């Protein structure tokens, strides 16, 4: 058996319904849309969520909570995650993204104190917890908040 001899199982593939291709096709003239009405015309139909004039679900359900549009998305990195960097390395936003520790959109990076560090690193981030600063400086590293 070779790749060029393979074919799909009989009846597993169906031909595409080609609308508006003449009366003989069975899908000519109105092309399965019926006659008249908004759905028969181009651009016709109703918007998503429309329920025929009934009060739509998104308006029937109670609304709760508050979404702060000014919320800051801060990426979190723990001190224990920094052991993957070599001794004396400058660890900044670019290095953290390259290492895969920080992903997606963010407004800043903050280092927290979970874990231990056994090598001196230079850390340049937007925020750092007190415990993280103590652990980094105890291992011989320096911290720079930008």
C-alpha positions as CSV (number, residue, x, y, z in Angstrom):
1,X,0.0,0.0,0.0
2,X,1.3,3.4,-1.0
3,X,0.1,7.0,-0.3
4,X,-0.9,7.4,-3.9
5,X,-3.3,4.4,-3.6
6,X,-5.1,5.7,-0.6
7,X,-8.6,7.0,-0.9
8,X,-11.4,7.8,1.6
9,X,-13.9,5.2,2.5
10,X,-17.0,5.0,0.3
11,X,-19.7,7.4,1.5
12,X,-17.4,9.2,3.9
13,X,-17.0,12.3,1.7
14,X,-20.0,14.2,0.3
15,X,-19.9,16.7,-2.6
16,X,-20.4,20.4,-1.7
17,X,-24.0,21.7,-2.3
18,X,-23.5,24.2,-5.1
19,X,-26.4,26.7,-4.8
20,X,-27.9,28.8,-7.6
21,X,-26.5,26.6,-10.5
22,X,-29.6,26.2,-12.7
23,X,-33.0,24.6,-12.4
24,X,-31.6,21.1,-13.2
25,X,-29.4,21.0,-10.1
26,X,-32.4,21.2,-7.7
27,X,-30.8,24.3,-6.1
28,X,-31.4,26.9,-8.8
29,X,-33.7,29.9,-8.9
30,X,-34.2,30.7,-5.2
31,X,-31.2,28.5,-4.2
32,X,-32.9,27.0,-1.2
33,X,-33.8,30.3,0.4
34,X,-37.6,30.2,-0.3
35,X,-39.4,33.1,-1.8
36,X,-39.5,36.7,-0.4
37,X,-38.8,37.7,3.2
38,X,-35.7,39.1,4.7
39,X,-33.8,35.8,4.8
40,X,-34.2,35.3,1.0
41,X,-32.3,38.5,0.3
42,X,-28.6,39.3,0.5
43,X,-27.6,40.8,3.8
44,X,-30.9,39.5,5.3
45,X,-31.4,37.7,8.6
46,X,-31.3,38.7,12.2
47,X,-28.4,39.6,14.5
48,X,-26.8,37.0,16.8
49,X,-28.8,36.7,20.0
50,X,-32.1,37.8,18.4
51,X,-35.0,35.8,19.7
52,X,-37.9,37.0,17.5
53,X,-38.8,39.9,19.7
54,X,-38.8,37.9,22.9
55,X,-36.6,39.5,25.6
56,X,-33.2,38.1,24.8
57,X,-31.3,35.9,27.2
58,X,-28.5,38.4,27.8
59,X,-31.1,41.0,28.9
60,X,-33.1,38.5,31.0
61,X,-30.2,37.4,33.2
62,X,-29.2,39.5,36.2
63,X,-26.0,41.5,35.9
64,X,-23.5,41.4,38.7
65,X,-20.0,42.7,39.5
66,X,-17.8,45.4,38.1
67,X,-15.1,45.3,35.4
68,X,-12.4,47.9,36.0
69,X,-11.3,49.1,32.6
70,X,-8.2,50.7,34.2
71,X,-7.0,47.4,35.7
72,X,-3.3,46.7,35.5
73,X,-2.2,43.2,34.3
74,X,1.0,42.4,36.3
75,X,2.9,39.3,35.4
76,X,4.1,37.3,38.5
77,X,7.6,35.7,38.6
78,X,8.8,33.9,41.8
79,X,12.4,33.9,43.0
80,X,12.5,30.1,42.7
81,X,11.9,30.5,38.9
82,X,15.0,32.6,38.5
83,X,17.4,29.6,39.1
84,X,17.2,28.8,35.3
85,X,19.4,31.9,34.7
86,X,23.2,31.7,34.9
87,X,25.2,33.4,37.6
88,X,25.7,37.1,37.0
89,X,23.0,37.4,34.3
90,X,20.9,40.6,33.8
91,X,17.3,39.5,34.2
92,X,14.9,41.9,32.6
93,X,11.6,41.8,30.7
94,X,13.2,40.5,27.5
95,X,15.1,37.7,29.3
96,X,12.0,36.6,31.2
97,X,9.9,36.5,28.0
98,X,12.7,34.6,26.2
99,X,12.9,32.1,29.1
100,X,9.1,31.5,28.8
101,X,8.4,32.8,32.4
102,X,6.3,35.7,31.2
103,X,3.7,35.5,28.4
104,X,1.0,37.6,26.8
105,X,0.0,41.3,27.3
106,X,1.1,42.9,30.5
107,X,1.5,46.3,32.2
108,X,4.5,45.2,34.3
109,X,6.4,42.4,36.0
110,X,6.6,41.7,39.7
111,X,9.0,39.3,41.5
112,X,7.6,37.5,44.5
113,X,9.5,35.7,47.2
114,X,8.4,32.0,46.8
115,X,11.4,29.7,46.4
116,X,15.2,30.1,46.9
117,X,18.0,31.6,44.9
118,X,21.6,30.3,45.0
119,X,23.3,32.6,42.5
120,X,23.9,36.4,42.1
121,X,21.6,37.9,39.5
122,X,20.9,41.5,38.4
123,X,17.1,41.9,38.4
124,X,15.4,44.8,36.5
125,X,11.6,44.7,36.9
126,X,8.6,47.0,37.6
127,X,8.0,45.7,41.2
128,X,9.4,43.4,43.8
129,X,8.2,42.1,47.1
130,X,10.2,42.7,50.3
131,X,10.9,39.0,50.8
132,X,12.1,38.6,47.2
133,X,14.4,41.6,47.5
134,X,16.0,40.1,50.7
135,X,16.5,36.7,49.0
136,X,18.1,38.2,45.9
137,X,20.4,40.4,47.8
138,X,21.3,37.6,50.2
139,X,22.5,35.5,47.2
140,X,24.8,38.4,46.1
141,X,22.5,39.8,43.5
142,X,21.2,43.3,42.9
143,X,17.6,44.7,42.3
144,X,16.7,47.6,40.1
145,X,13.0,48.8,40.0
146,X,12.2,50.6,36.8
